[in-house]
Amino acid sequence: MSDPYLVVDNLQFSYDKTPVLSHISFDVKPGEFVVLTGENGAAKSTLLKNILGLLKPKKGSVHLAAKNIDGKKMVTGYIPQQIASFNAGFPSTVLELVQSGRYPRGKWFRRLTKEDHQRVEKALQSVGMWDYRHRRIGELSGGQKQRICLARLFALDPDLLILDEPTTGMDDETRHKFYELLRHNAHEHHKAILMVTHDYEEIEPYIDRQIHLVRKEDCPWRCFHMHS
């Protein structure tokens, strides 16, 4: 079994002096599709922000692997809730925005290769947005913008995907195709996926493990491992 791409060890977090998260420990390995669940207010997004370094734990640690299973620098991709806030005047087309996910840092003006173009098309097909590739981003609905952001993430081809309720605005068929895509990326391409969702029953057939946040009385949210 490969070493985990993500290890959370006894993480504790407080806003000011109010404890929010306590005794949070889990890992996500390459080849795993793991979901994070909990009732509304379960601090799921707060936990993701601690993982990503946007918030600092009071105690405990978060470790992200330096290398992927091929020995190359590990790449993490993150989609927050409702990222799609492009306004009507946003000038890029769908294709241009997703293509930008293929540019290495600092190399905005290199020519895209045949492989780049194929990966961009596959990413747009995977979220049902290939037919919209020449539309301006600002002309799309909120759900369509969310799907474009996901396509850009897939075009980037990260090793670790962290997704915060990414299926907002998707219809039933698109959601199930999306779950199949995530499972395929984990199992066939050895990606590590951690996804926040409130639709556990719907996604349960596709995942490997569930991590459930629970709070009892006035205690902080704690982590319970639930195996699919």
Residue pairs with C-beta under 8 A, 6 or more apart in sequence:
1 29
2 29
2 30
2 31
2 69
2 190
3 29
3 65
4 27
4 28
4 29
4 65
4 192
5 28
5 29
5 30
5 64
5 65
5 68
5 74
5 159
5 160
5 192
6 27
6 28
6 51
6 62
6 63
6 64
6 65
6 160
6 192
6 194
7 27
7 61
7 62
7 63
8 24
8 25
8 26
8 27
8 50
8 51
8 60
8 61
8 62
9 25
9 60
9 61
9 62
9 63
10 23
10 24
10 25
10 59
10 60
10 61
11 21
11 24
11 25
11 47
11 50
11 57
11 59
11 60
11 61
11 62
12 19
12 21
12 22
12 23
12 24
12 57
12 58
12 59
12 60
12 220
13 19
13 20
13 21
13 43
13 46
13 47
13 50
13 55
13 57
13 58
14 20
14 58
19 219
19 220
20 43
20 46
20 220
20 221
21 43
21 46
21 47
21 50
21 213
21 220
21 221
21 222
22 219
22 220
22 221
22 222
23 222
23 223
24 47
24 60
24 221
24 222
24 223
25 60
25 223
26 34
26 211
26 223
26 225
28 34
28 160
28 192
28 193
28 194
29 192
30 68
30 69
30 159
30 190
30 191
30 192
31 186
31 187
31 190
31 191
31 192
32 186
32 192
32 193
32 208
32 209
33 182
33 183
33 186
33 187
33 193
33 195
33 206
33 207
33 208
34 192
34 193
34 194
34 195
34 207
34 208
34 209
34 210
34 211
35 194
35 195
35 196
35 197
35 200
35 203
35 207
35 209
35 210
35 211
36 44
36 47
36 48
36 194
36 195
36 196
36 197
36 210
36 211
36 212
36 213
37 44
37 196
37 197
37 198
37 200
37 210
37 211
37 212
37 213
38 44
38 212
38 213
38 214
38 221
40 198
42 213
42 214
42 215
42 221
43 213
43 221
44 164
44 196
44 213
45 80
45 81
45 164
45 196
46 55
47 213
48 78
48 80
48 162
48 164
48 194
48 196
49 55
50 56
50 57
50 62
51 62
51 162
51 194
52 76
52 78
52 162
53 62
64 74
64 76
64 160
65 74
65 160
66 73
66 74
67 73
67 74
68 74
68 75
68 159
69 190
74 159
74 160
75 156
75 157
75 158
75 159
75 160
76 158
76 159
76 160
76 161
76 162
77 153
77 156
77 158
77 160
77 161
77 162
78 162
78 163
78 164
79 149
79 150
79 153
79 161
79 162
79 163
79 164
79 166
80 164
81 164
81 165
81 168
82 142
82 146
82 168
83 146
83 149
84 142
84 144
84 145
84 146
84 148
84 149
85 145
86 137
86 138
86 140
86 145
87 138
88 138
88 139
89 138
90 136
90 137
90 138
91 136
91 138
92 100
92 136
92 137
93 133
93 134
93 135
93 136
93 137
94 124
94 129
94 132
94 133
94 134
94 135
94 136
94 137
94 140
94 148
94 151
95 120
95 124
95 133
95 134
97 137
97 148
97 152
98 120
98 123
98 124
98 133
98 148
98 151
98 152
98 155
99 112
99 116
99 120
99 155
100 108
100 152
101 120
101 123
101 151
101 152
101 153
101 154
101 155
101 156
102 112
102 116
102 119
102 120
102 155
102 156
103 110
104 110
112 120
119 154
119 155
119 157
120 151
120 155
121 130
122 154
123 151
123 152
123 154
123 155
124 130
124 132
124 133
124 151
126 151
126 154
126 177
126 178
126 181
127 147
127 148
127 150
127 151
127 154
127 174
127 178
128 147
128 174
128 177
129 144
129 147
129 148
129 151
132 140
132 144
137 145
137 148
140 148
141 169
142 168
142 169
143 168
143 169
143 170
144 169
146 166
146 168
146 169
146 170
147 169
147 170
147 174
150 163
150 166
150 178
153 161
154 181
158 191
159 191
159 192
160 191
160 192
160 193
160 194
161 182
161 185
161 191
161 192
161 193
161 194
161 195
162 194
162 195
163 193
163 194
163 195
163 196
164 195
164 196
165 196
165 197
165 198
166 178
166 195
167 174
167 175
167 178
167 197
167 199
170 178
175 199
175 202
176 202
179 202
179 203
179 206
180 206
182 193
182 195
182 206
183 206
183 207
185 191
185 193
186 192
186 193
186 208
195 203
197 203
200 210
204 210
204 228
207 228
208 228
209 225
209 226
209 227
209 228
210 225
210 226
210 227
210 228
211 223
211 224
211 225
211 226
212 223
212 224
212 225
212 226
213 221
213 222
213 223
213 224
214 221
214 222
214 224
215 221
215 222
216 222
